[in-house]
Structure formats: C-alpha cells, structure tokens
Amino acid sequence: MISTTDMTGSLWYDPSNDYITGFFGTSAAVPHLSGLAGLIFSVYPDINPEEARNIIERTADKVGTLPYSKDPDHSNGTWNIEMGYGGINDLRAILAAASLNPDSPWYREVIIEGPMVLHDYEDFGDDEEKTASFNGGVPATYQLGPFDTHVDIPVWIEKVGGEVRGEIRLTLDWKTNSSIDVNYNIRLYEGTSEDTTDLDGEKSGLLNVPKDGVGNLNETVLNDDEGDNDFIKLDLKITNNKRI
C-alpha cells in the first residue's frame, strides 16, 4: 500500500471525480518536457544538455493559431512569445538525438555485392553465358534508418546471346529492430531479341538481414518452356552494418 495526500480546497478541484480541472501552463509543460529530456538521454547518454535543449526546440510542432516568426534571441527556428517553439514532438526529438549517437543501432549501412549469371541455351551452336557483377563490381552502399526507411534500387539489367535478358529488382526496408528487409524480383526474358517482352520465368521473395548480420540472396530462375535451358542465377551478399 502506498500512502498519499488527498486534494484539499476548491480551486480548480472537482471533488466528484478526484481530478483537478485547471492543469495548464508551466505546471503542465514542465513534467512533459522533463520526460522528453529523460528519453533523449536514454538514447544518447553522453549528449550535451545544451544540444538536448536544441533538439527539443528544433523538433517542436508549430501548434495553435498564433503566428511564429524568427527572433534574434531564439535561434532554433521560428518562435512565439506565448507558444515558444511550439508543442514538443517526442518521436522526432528522440530520433534526432539517436542520429547523433555514434553507438545508436538504428542507423544502418547496407552493402550489396555479388554476381548475376545469365545463360542462353542454343539448340544449334554453342550456348552463351555472361557473368556480371552488381554495380559494375563496386560494392554498393545504401543508408537506412528512422528517417530513411525505404530504398528503391534501380533495375539491374543484363543481356546475352542476342535474345535473353535478365532483370533484377530490389528494394530495402528498415525495420524497428534494425534489421533490413530485402524484397526481390527476378525476371528472365527470352525471345527473338534482347528487348523481347516474352517473360519466361520469374521469382519474387523477401530476405531479412538481421542487425549486424549478413544475408545471402541465392536464387535461380529457369525458362518455363519445356526443353529450354536458359536461366538466370543470382548470388548476392548483403551486409547490414551499423552506420559509422
């Protein structure tokens, strides 16, 4: 059992429901502000108190109907003498503080590298095969985090034999546990030219790469036509590092 005092007097107090009816001003603002400051220090314990204040002021919402304007004595955005910088925005302030913390796990650097093999089967003559590396053989780096949760990677297209084309579509999605979802779509086209629209094989799926982990995207798509051995094979290494 926890003992406590009861409300006395009549000022703003409604005895019918045990609640005060006039909670406003700094009496209401300071507890909320103190709670937000505590959350900021929880995601970045070494943050300078002045920088914590700057974050709170810069991420505030411009609430109410009064006009906000620039003021030489208040450098963290537009300001109003009654509203200050506005209403605090806990989520935006916490994410901003975490982005400054070099030890925060939320901000990720995703590296993709590896080859595609494209094979053109020939009934008459020699088969043709091409091996090409993602991003021209240079590991590609993508930044993700709470403010950049999604990346659409340009379609990767390779051709071989004058009649076979492979296309790889990848998207990256940041998850709140700092893992990365890799959505993939692999298409194999075969026809009378490399620009054919005859889709002969397709595969889609999702690969989750855990925080500080490595995922391997190994998939093969075969030509669906009977007796045709065209194929596209993908072998990508996807690394999910903490952003430095």
Backbone bond lengths (Angstrom), bond angles and torsions (degrees), N, CA, C in turn:
res aa  C-N    CA-C-N  psi(-1)  N-CA   C-N-CA  omega(-1)  CA-C   N-CA-C  phi
1 M - - - 1.461 - - 1.527 109.25 -
2 I 1.342 116.21 136.65 1.462 121.15 178.40 1.524 108.53 -111.87
3 S 1.326 116.98 120.83 1.466 120.95 178.89 1.516 109.88 -81.85
4 T 1.301 117.69 144.53 1.456 122.08 177.52 1.518 109.11 -150.91
5 T 1.325 115.13 169.78 1.462 119.34 179.71 1.508 110.10 -91.54
6 D 1.334 115.84 157.74 1.453 121.53 178.05 1.523 108.91 -101.44
7 M 1.338 115.91 155.67 1.458 120.80 177.69 1.523 109.91 -68.48
8 T 1.326 116.54 141.55 1.460 121.25 175.88 1.510 109.13 -129.83
9 G 1.300 116.87 159.08 1.451 120.80 179.30 1.520 110.81 85.15
10 S 1.327 115.34 175.94 1.466 119.92 -174.28 1.524 113.75 -115.12
11 L 1.326 119.32 -6.48 1.454 121.07 -174.66 1.530 110.42 -66.17
12 W 1.333 116.79 111.60 1.470 124.85 177.48 1.540 113.86 61.95
13 Y 1.352 116.04 7.15 1.462 118.13 -175.44 1.515 110.36 -100.66
14 D 1.324 115.97 129.86 1.458 121.84 178.65 1.527 107.81 -104.57
15 P 1.317 118.21 101.75 1.476 120.26 -175.53 1.522 113.45 -67.05
16 S 1.323 117.45 -14.05 1.472 119.07 -177.77 1.521 112.48 -73.66
17 N 1.350 118.65 -22.31 1.472 118.89 -178.94 1.531 113.25 -135.07
18 D 1.336 116.09 11.08 1.473 121.12 176.04 1.515 113.68 61.02
19 Y 1.324 118.29 28.47 1.459 121.00 177.68 1.517 110.17 -122.68
20 I 1.296 116.37 145.11 1.459 121.47 173.06 1.527 108.24 -81.83
21 T 1.302 117.67 140.29 1.469 121.26 -174.08 1.522 113.70 -103.44
22 G 1.329 117.62 -1.79 1.459 118.90 -175.85 1.518 112.86 -124.53
23 F 1.325 116.98 41.82 1.479 121.52 -178.71 1.525 108.90 -83.29
24 F 1.341 117.62 106.60 1.457 120.94 -176.82 1.525 108.92 -157.65
25 G 1.331 115.86 -178.33 1.454 121.34 177.13 1.520 111.98 69.28
26 T 1.327 115.48 -153.26 1.467 119.07 -177.79 1.522 112.23 -64.66
27 S 1.329 117.07 -26.05 1.468 119.59 177.77 1.518 111.18 -60.11
28 A 1.323 116.81 -33.39 1.459 121.43 178.48 1.516 111.63 -89.67
29 A 1.334 116.65 -34.96 1.465 120.11 -174.35 1.528 112.31 -71.33
30 V 1.322 117.21 -42.43 1.463 120.16 -173.07 1.528 112.69 -62.70
31 P 1.332 120.95 -44.08 1.473 118.58 178.14 1.523 112.73 -61.00
32 H 1.328 117.48 -40.11 1.455 120.05 178.00 1.529 110.72 -65.83
33 L 1.307 116.38 -43.68 1.459 120.91 -179.21 1.526 110.86 -64.46
34 S 1.326 116.47 -40.51 1.464 120.39 179.24 1.529 110.27 -64.83
35 G 1.330 116.67 -39.21 1.456 119.72 177.74 1.509 112.03 -62.80
36 L 1.334 116.86 -41.96 1.462 120.49 178.54 1.529 110.54 -65.31
37 A 1.324 116.86 -41.44 1.471 119.61 178.21 1.527 110.11 -59.57
38 G 1.326 116.74 -41.03 1.452 119.70 177.89 1.517 112.51 -62.44
39 L 1.339 117.24 -39.37 1.461 120.96 177.97 1.527 111.04 -65.95
40 I 1.328 116.59 -38.72 1.466 119.96 178.18 1.526 110.49 -62.24
41 F 1.329 117.02 -44.30 1.464 119.74 179.17 1.527 111.53 -69.38
42 S 1.332 117.18 -23.13 1.461 118.72 178.23 1.523 111.82 -72.10
43 V 1.345 117.42 -31.32 1.469 119.34 179.26 1.528 111.90 -92.40
44 Y 1.322 116.91 -15.96 1.468 120.39 177.05 1.527 107.89 -146.42
45 P 1.336 118.31 80.49 1.469 121.31 -174.46 1.522 114.38 -59.69
46 D 1.321 118.13 -27.00 1.459 121.00 -176.18 1.523 113.77 -94.30
47 I 1.313 117.32 10.47 1.457 119.06 -177.28 1.523 110.33 -67.45
48 N 1.322 116.01 144.13 1.465 121.50 175.83 1.531 108.80 -70.05
49 P 1.320 119.18 134.25 1.475 120.87 -180.00 1.527 113.38 -54.21
50 E 1.332 116.84 -36.62 1.464 119.41 178.40 1.522 111.29 -64.82
51 E 1.342 116.59 -38.64 1.454 119.76 178.48 1.524 110.57 -69.88
52 A 1.320 117.78 -34.22 1.465 120.82 175.82 1.535 110.06 -61.58
53 R 1.331 115.59 -42.40 1.472 119.43 177.25 1.526 110.44 -64.01
54 N 1.325 116.86 -43.05 1.467 119.62 179.14 1.522 111.58 -59.35
55 I 1.317 116.59 -41.71 1.460 120.13 179.50 1.518 111.12 -62.24
56 I 1.314 116.89 -45.90 1.466 120.41 179.82 1.527 110.80 -59.11
57 E 1.320 116.15 -42.97 1.464 119.99 -178.10 1.529 111.94 -71.28
58 R 1.320 117.21 -39.27 1.469 120.42 -176.94 1.522 113.07 -73.17
59 T 1.328 117.24 -25.25 1.465 120.11 -176.86 1.524 112.99 -98.84
60 A 1.325 117.63 5.35 1.466 120.81 -177.84 1.523 111.42 -68.24
61 D 1.339 115.69 150.75 1.466 122.31 175.83 1.525 109.42 -88.69
62 K 1.317 115.82 139.29 1.462 120.45 179.39 1.534 108.72 -82.62
63 V 1.315 115.64 83.06 1.465 121.49 -175.30 1.526 110.39 -89.70
64 G 1.337 114.71 167.12 1.450 120.39 177.59 1.519 113.18 81.55
65 T 1.324 115.46 -177.40 1.469 121.02 -176.84 1.523 113.19 -107.01
66 L 1.313 117.56 -4.23 1.456 119.70 179.95 1.525 110.53 -76.06
67 P 1.325 117.50 148.12 1.474 119.88 -177.88 1.526 112.20 -77.01
68 Y 1.329 115.53 139.88 1.467 122.24 173.65 1.528 107.87 -103.74
69 S 1.311 116.22 142.64 1.462 119.59 -179.99 1.520 109.46 -147.91
70 K 1.322 115.64 166.20 1.458 120.62 178.11 1.519 109.97 -70.48
71 D 1.331 114.68 142.27 1.450 120.65 -179.17 1.524 107.73 -137.43
72 P 1.328 118.91 130.77 1.474 120.63 -175.72 1.518 113.61 -61.71
73 D 1.325 117.65 -22.32 1.462 120.46 -179.06 1.525 113.26 -93.53
74 H 1.340 116.87 0.36 1.471 121.40 -178.07 1.523 107.75 -136.21
75 S 1.329 115.29 99.52 1.469 120.98 -167.67 1.525 115.22 -95.06
76 N 1.328 117.90 3.76 1.466 119.83 -175.96 1.528 113.23 -101.03
77 G 1.311 116.40 35.01 1.462 121.05 178.41 1.509 111.39 117.67
78 T 1.314 115.46 -175.21 1.461 119.14 179.71 1.522 110.36 -69.71
79 W 1.353 115.62 154.39 1.463 121.53 -167.20 1.518 109.53 -145.46
80 N 1.348 115.46 154.24 1.455 121.49 175.68 1.523 108.44 -135.63
81 I 1.310 117.64 140.12 1.458 121.07 -173.86 1.526 112.40 -62.87
82 E 1.342 117.81 -27.05 1.468 120.85 178.61 1.525 112.61 -95.22
83 M 1.344 116.90 -35.23 1.458 121.20 -174.94 1.524 113.77 -98.71
84 G 1.343 116.42 -8.45 1.454 118.90 -175.52 1.524 110.13 64.08
85 Y 1.340 116.55 -134.39 1.469 120.40 178.08 1.532 111.56 -87.14
86 G 1.327 117.17 -4.58 1.462 121.01 179.34 1.512 111.58 117.51
87 G 1.331 114.70 -160.49 1.461 121.15 179.44 1.517 111.21 -88.27
88 I 1.315 116.64 138.29 1.464 119.52 -178.54 1.536 110.24 -64.72
89 N 1.323 115.08 145.90 1.459 122.38 176.62 1.534 107.49 -119.68
90 D 1.325 115.24 97.51 1.466 119.94 -172.64 1.530 112.48 -57.44
91 L 1.319 116.90 -49.51 1.461 119.82 -175.18 1.522 111.59 -61.14
92 R 1.326 116.20 -47.83 1.461 119.55 -177.47 1.532 110.71 -64.29
93 A 1.325 116.77 -39.06 1.466 120.13 -179.66 1.530 111.07 -67.49
94 I 1.327 117.38 -42.00 1.469 120.56 -178.93 1.522 110.52 -65.56
95 L 1.331 116.65 -43.47 1.463 119.53 179.69 1.522 111.10 -65.38
96 A 1.337 116.18 -37.66 1.466 119.43 178.19 1.532 110.66 -64.13
97 A 1.324 116.47 -40.87 1.468 119.22 179.25 1.524 110.67 -66.81
98 A 1.321 116.53 -41.73 1.469 119.88 -179.92 1.524 111.62 -63.08
99 S 1.334 116.19 -32.38 1.461 119.49 -179.24 1.524 111.92 -66.89
100 L 1.333 117.48 -22.01 1.468 121.71 179.20 1.526 112.66 -89.03
101 N 1.324 115.76 -13.91 1.454 120.28 -177.03 1.532 110.27 -83.85
102 P 1.330 118.38 114.10 1.466 119.66 -178.41 1.522 113.04 -63.44
103 D 1.324 117.24 -17.27 1.466 120.31 -179.73 1.533 112.73 -98.40
104 S 1.324 117.66 4.98 1.463 119.82 -179.52 1.514 110.58 -69.40
105 P 1.348 117.89 132.31 1.468 120.24 179.59 1.527 113.13 -83.47
106 W 1.320 118.32 -4.12 1.466 120.22 -171.74 1.514 113.12 -74.93
107 Y 1.319 117.79 -28.19 1.467 120.80 -172.23 1.529 108.98 -97.73
108 R 1.345 115.21 119.45 1.453 121.05 -167.58 1.526 112.56 -115.35
109 E 1.305 115.59 149.44 1.456 123.35 172.45 1.528 106.99 -119.05
110 V 1.329 116.13 116.31 1.459 121.50 -176.58 1.529 108.67 -105.35
111 I 1.328 116.18 127.58 1.464 122.22 -178.59 1.525 108.46 -115.13
112 I 1.329 116.13 128.97 1.471 121.73 179.52 1.521 108.82 -120.58
113 E 1.322 114.80 132.55 1.471 120.29 177.98 1.522 108.84 -154.48
114 G 1.333 115.43 156.45 1.452 119.59 176.72 1.519 112.41 136.80
115 P 1.351 116.99 172.80 1.463 121.06 -173.40 1.535 114.69 -103.25
116 M 1.317 112.47 162.59 1.456 123.76 165.61 1.528 106.99 -117.96
117 V 1.329 116.88 135.73 1.458 121.78 173.70 1.524 108.22 -112.74
118 L 1.324 115.93 125.79 1.460 122.01 -178.52 1.530 108.00 -119.27
119 H 1.344 116.66 124.54 1.469 121.69 -173.31 1.527 109.91 -120.37
120 D 1.324 114.86 130.50 1.473 122.31 177.53 1.524 108.34 -111.81
121 Y 1.324 115.76 110.19 1.463 120.84 179.02 1.530 110.03 -81.88
122 E 1.317 116.98 136.69 1.462 122.52 179.93 1.529 110.15 -119.53
123 D 1.345 115.86 128.32 1.472 119.75 173.73 1.527 110.78 -66.27
124 F 1.305 115.14 -37.00 1.469 120.74 -179.71 1.533 107.11 -125.91
125 G 1.297 116.33 126.90 1.455 120.34 -178.38 1.513 111.60 95.52
126 D 1.313 114.80 -176.71 1.457 121.05 -175.81 1.521 111.53 -82.04
127 D 1.322 115.20 142.72 1.462 119.92 171.67 1.530 109.16 -64.97
128 E 1.337 114.71 155.79 1.464 120.09 175.98 1.519 108.98 -122.04
129 E 1.313 115.11 142.02 1.465 120.25 -178.49 1.522 109.56 -141.01
130 K 1.329 114.91 143.46 1.465 121.14 -179.39 1.520 109.07 -132.11
131 T 1.311 115.61 133.58 1.462 121.60 172.81 1.524 108.27 -113.23
132 A 1.324 116.16 124.17 1.465 121.57 -179.32 1.522 109.12 -130.21
133 S 1.310 116.47 145.89 1.465 121.25 -178.51 1.517 111.24 -99.98
134 F 1.323 115.65 145.15 1.457 122.07 178.01 1.524 109.81 -59.00
135 N 1.315 116.17 134.71 1.465 123.03 178.17 1.531 111.75 57.09
136 G 1.326 115.70 35.53 1.450 119.89 177.34 1.517 114.79 66.48
137 G 1.328 116.39 21.44 1.463 120.45 179.34 1.516 114.96 90.57
138 V 1.334 116.83 -3.19 1.466 121.14 178.09 1.527 108.53 -97.60
139 P 1.334 119.51 121.02 1.465 120.17 179.25 1.526 111.07 -52.26
140 A 1.333 115.63 127.27 1.464 121.10 -178.05 1.525 109.46 -93.33
141 T 1.332 116.16 135.43 1.461 121.93 -176.46 1.523 110.08 -115.92
142 Y 1.345 115.77 135.66 1.465 121.87 -179.85 1.526 108.43 -131.09
143 Q 1.344 115.71 139.48 1.451 122.24 -179.01 1.528 109.61 -102.24
144 L 1.337 115.99 127.60 1.456 121.01 177.51 1.515 109.85 -134.24
145 G 1.327 115.62 157.19 1.455 121.48 179.14 1.516 109.80 174.90
146 P 1.337 117.89 -167.98 1.465 121.05 -176.46 1.526 114.32 -59.95
147 F 1.341 118.02 -27.20 1.460 120.20 179.77 1.521 112.21 -98.81
148 D 1.317 117.55 -10.85 1.475 122.83 179.33 1.523 107.57 -133.31
149 T 1.316 115.84 77.07 1.463 120.07 -169.71 1.517 113.70 -87.62
150 H 1.331 118.39 -11.63 1.469 120.22 -173.43 1.530 110.33 -141.35
151 V 1.332 115.62 137.85 1.455 121.70 175.87 1.523 108.91 -132.45
152 D 1.333 116.06 127.00 1.465 122.28 171.30 1.523 107.70 -97.75
153 I 1.314 117.03 116.52 1.458 121.45 179.87 1.527 109.01 -88.20
154 P 1.326 118.88 133.44 1.473 120.51 179.64 1.526 111.84 -54.35
155 V 1.323 115.53 145.59 1.462 121.07 -178.18 1.525 109.80 -60.34
156 W 1.307 115.56 132.71 1.462 122.89 177.95 1.523 108.11 -96.86
157 I 1.329 116.76 118.62 1.470 122.01 -175.02 1.528 109.32 -122.58
158 E 1.327 116.01 132.11 1.462 122.39 172.84 1.531 108.45 -133.71
159 K 1.359 116.12 151.87 1.466 122.12 -178.42 1.520 109.85 -133.13
160 V 1.349 115.69 152.31 1.461 120.14 178.65 1.530 109.49 -153.62
161 G 1.325 116.05 146.48 1.452 121.98 171.19 1.510 116.17 70.89
162 G 1.320 116.85 7.90 1.454 118.71 178.72 1.507 115.15 77.31
163 E 1.357 117.69 -0.61 1.464 118.64 -176.42 1.532 114.44 -149.08
164 V 1.316 118.11 -0.78 1.463 121.34 -178.93 1.531 109.25 -121.54
165 R 1.330 115.50 137.15 1.466 121.56 -179.65 1.530 108.85 -136.28
166 G 1.299 116.15 136.65 1.459 121.83 174.72 1.516 110.35 -115.52
167 E 1.323 116.33 140.75 1.459 121.83 179.12 1.526 109.40 -132.39
168 I 1.332 115.47 133.09 1.461 122.03 178.49 1.528 108.55 -120.45
169 R 1.332 115.37 126.54 1.464 121.32 176.34 1.521 108.44 -117.65
170 L 1.337 115.51 127.22 1.462 121.47 -178.25 1.525 109.79 -130.28
171 T 1.319 116.32 139.94 1.458 122.01 168.30 1.523 108.48 -130.90
172 L 1.335 116.17 149.71 1.458 122.89 179.29 1.518 109.30 -118.25
173 D 1.330 117.03 136.24 1.458 122.09 178.60 1.522 110.18 -131.56
174 W 1.341 115.04 123.93 1.461 121.86 177.41 1.520 109.64 -76.52
175 K 1.338 116.06 136.18 1.458 122.08 177.70 1.529 109.34 -111.66
176 T 1.321 116.50 156.05 1.462 120.39 -174.76 1.523 112.99 -66.81
177 N 1.331 118.75 -15.95 1.466 120.97 174.61 1.532 111.67 -90.54
178 S 1.342 116.43 12.17 1.466 125.27 178.82 1.522 113.46 70.91
179 S 1.329 117.48 10.18 1.460 119.21 169.78 1.523 109.26 -82.06
180 I 1.330 116.68 168.97 1.454 121.93 -179.07 1.527 108.80 -126.24
181 D 1.333 116.20 127.75 1.460 121.67 172.39 1.523 109.13 -89.11
182 V 1.319 116.25 125.51 1.458 122.23 175.69 1.530 107.77 -108.01
183 N 1.318 115.75 109.13 1.459 120.60 175.28 1.522 108.26 -92.78
184 Y 1.329 116.14 130.08 1.462 119.20 -176.13 1.527 111.36 -129.93
185 N 1.325 113.91 149.59 1.458 122.74 174.69 1.526 107.67 -139.10
186 I 1.336 116.34 122.78 1.461 122.88 -177.39 1.527 108.23 -116.31
187 R 1.327 116.15 128.28 1.463 120.35 -177.92 1.528 110.53 -127.70
188 L 1.328 114.41 139.06 1.466 121.68 177.06 1.526 108.71 -121.03
189 Y 1.338 114.94 120.73 1.466 121.60 179.19 1.529 108.53 -111.22
190 E 1.351 116.49 141.04 1.464 121.00 176.23 1.522 109.30 -147.23
191 G 1.345 115.54 129.00 1.458 119.57 -178.60 1.512 110.82 -165.37
192 T 1.320 115.47 -150.40 1.468 119.61 -177.75 1.515 112.78 -83.44
193 S 1.339 117.12 -7.70 1.467 120.67 176.57 1.514 108.86 -151.87
194 E 1.337 115.90 166.62 1.459 120.57 178.94 1.523 112.39 -68.61
195 D 1.318 116.89 -16.48 1.454 121.69 -179.45 1.522 112.25 -96.39
196 T 1.317 117.02 15.95 1.461 121.21 -177.58 1.525 111.91 -60.88
197 T 1.303 115.95 154.31 1.465 122.47 174.08 1.526 110.68 -105.31
198 D 1.334 117.17 10.22 1.466 121.13 179.56 1.528 109.72 -79.75
199 L 1.315 116.09 102.33 1.461 121.76 -178.93 1.530 108.68 -83.99
200 D 1.336 116.44 116.24 1.464 120.66 -175.42 1.523 113.46 -109.52
201 G 1.304 118.66 -2.07 1.459 121.23 176.69 1.511 110.54 -172.68
202 E 1.336 116.22 143.63 1.460 119.93 -178.12 1.521 109.33 -155.04
203 K 1.329 115.87 144.42 1.459 121.35 176.47 1.523 108.67 -146.68
204 S 1.335 115.61 135.90 1.461 121.73 177.38 1.526 109.21 -128.18
205 G 1.312 116.00 155.24 1.457 119.50 178.33 1.503 112.11 -175.93
206 L 1.333 115.16 -174.80 1.461 122.01 -179.19 1.521 108.86 -134.81
207 L 1.322 115.48 133.45 1.460 122.93 175.20 1.518 107.98 -120.63
208 N 1.334 116.96 123.66 1.454 120.72 176.01 1.523 109.40 -97.12
209 V 1.329 115.61 124.49 1.466 121.28 178.60 1.525 107.62 -104.45
210 P 1.323 118.78 115.32 1.466 120.98 -175.36 1.528 112.68 -67.75
211 K 1.309 115.29 162.09 1.465 121.77 175.92 1.522 110.15 -54.67
212 D 1.338 115.55 130.27 1.463 122.99 179.89 1.532 112.46 59.28
213 G 1.344 115.46 26.92 1.456 119.75 -178.71 1.515 112.37 -118.76
214 V 1.330 114.38 -179.49 1.460 122.59 179.88 1.524 108.77 -127.29
215 G 1.329 115.58 134.62 1.456 120.86 175.10 1.517 110.16 -116.36
216 N 1.318 116.32 145.34 1.460 121.53 178.48 1.524 109.25 -116.72
217 L 1.316 114.88 118.00 1.462 121.43 179.03 1.526 107.87 -97.47
218 N 1.330 115.67 96.34 1.467 122.36 -179.04 1.521 108.35 -116.01
219 E 1.321 116.95 104.21 1.456 121.47 -178.20 1.528 109.51 -138.86
220 T 1.335 115.53 145.70 1.459 122.29 175.96 1.519 108.79 -126.79
221 V 1.318 116.10 133.73 1.466 122.44 176.35 1.526 107.51 -117.56
222 L 1.338 115.75 124.89 1.458 122.19 -179.41 1.515 110.65 -102.39
223 N 1.323 115.89 154.41 1.460 121.23 172.75 1.521 108.78 -64.29
224 D 1.332 116.45 129.38 1.460 120.52 -177.54 1.525 113.16 -74.02
225 D 1.329 117.28 -16.23 1.462 120.01 -178.20 1.521 110.38 -70.31
226 E 1.330 116.63 134.37 1.453 121.78 -178.53 1.530 110.22 -63.16
227 G 1.336 115.45 133.41 1.456 120.59 177.17 1.510 114.66 83.85
228 D 1.332 118.02 -2.46 1.467 120.97 -179.87 1.519 108.42 -104.38
229 N 1.304 117.37 128.44 1.463 122.04 -175.05 1.523 113.85 -107.71
230 D 1.331 117.89 23.18 1.457 120.04 172.75 1.530 108.78 -62.46
231 F 1.313 116.34 146.05 1.465 118.38 175.91 1.517 109.93 -157.08
232 I 1.335 114.13 161.74 1.451 122.76 170.65 1.518 106.86 -127.79
233 K 1.318 116.18 131.99 1.458 121.63 -179.01 1.519 109.02 -124.44
234 L 1.326 115.61 129.91 1.462 121.85 -177.74 1.520 109.03 -115.03
235 D 1.325 116.72 133.77 1.457 121.59 -179.75 1.532 108.60 -140.00
236 L 1.329 115.65 82.78 1.464 121.19 -175.66 1.521 110.83 -105.96
237 K 1.313 115.20 142.31 1.460 123.34 171.34 1.515 107.75 -105.52
238 I 1.333 116.50 125.85 1.467 121.96 -177.00 1.517 108.55 -123.11
239 T 1.331 116.25 117.26 1.462 122.36 -175.70 1.522 109.99 -109.29
240 N 1.316 116.38 132.41 1.462 122.80 -178.73 1.526 108.91 -112.21
241 N 1.334 115.98 94.38 1.468 122.29 -177.46 1.525 111.02 -101.55
242 K 1.337 114.56 158.40 1.468 119.39 168.83 1.511 108.83 -71.20
243 R 1.332 116.57 133.62 1.454 119.87 179.41 1.521 110.51 -67.53
244 I 1.297 116.42 135.29 1.465 121.84 -179.73 1.529 110.33 -106.24
